[in-house]
Amino acid sequence: MTDESVVDGRELVAARWFPLDALPAKLPPAYSISRWLIDATRAGVRR
């Protein structure tokens, strides 16, 4: 396992990791899997 993102160029054209305290201002839409993962991670950290 590696910390580097692997982009296949078909499904994903870009990928990056962000610490929770440095997320971009514009997040993915609330209905996306990526946003669900972000929100779930944030909720887990707040416990």
C-alpha positions in Angstrom: 0.0 0.0 0.0 1.2 3.5 -0.8 0.2 7.1 0.1 0.3 8.0 -3.6 -3.0 8.2 -5.5 -3.2 6.1 -8.7 -5.2 7.8 -11.5 -6.3 5.7 -14.5 -7.2 8.6 -16.8 -10.6 7.2 -17.6 -12.6 7.2 -14.3 -10.4 9.6 -12.5 -8.3 12.4 -14.1 -6.9 13.8 -10.8 -6.7 12.7 -7.2 -5.1 14.3 -4.1 -5.1 13.7 -0.3 -6.0 16.6 2.0 -5.8 16.8 5.8 -9.2 17.4 7.4 -8.2 20.9 8.5 -7.1 21.8 5.0 -9.9 20.7 2.7 -10.6 22.8 -0.4 -13.3 25.4 -0.1 -15.4 23.7 -2.8 -16.2 20.1 -1.8 -17.8 17.5 -4.0 -21.7 17.5 -4.1 -23.5 16.0 -1.1 -24.8 13.0 -3.2 -21.3 11.8 -4.2 -19.4 9.0 -2.7 -16.4 11.2 -2.1 -18.5 13.7 -0.1 -20.0 10.9 1.9 -16.5 9.7 2.8 -15.4 13.2 3.8 -18.5 13.8 6.0 -18.2 10.4 7.6 -14.5 11.0 8.4 -15.3 14.4 9.8 -18.1 12.9 12.0 -15.8 10.2 13.3 -13.1 12.7 14.2 -15.6 14.9 16.2 -16.6 12.0 18.5 
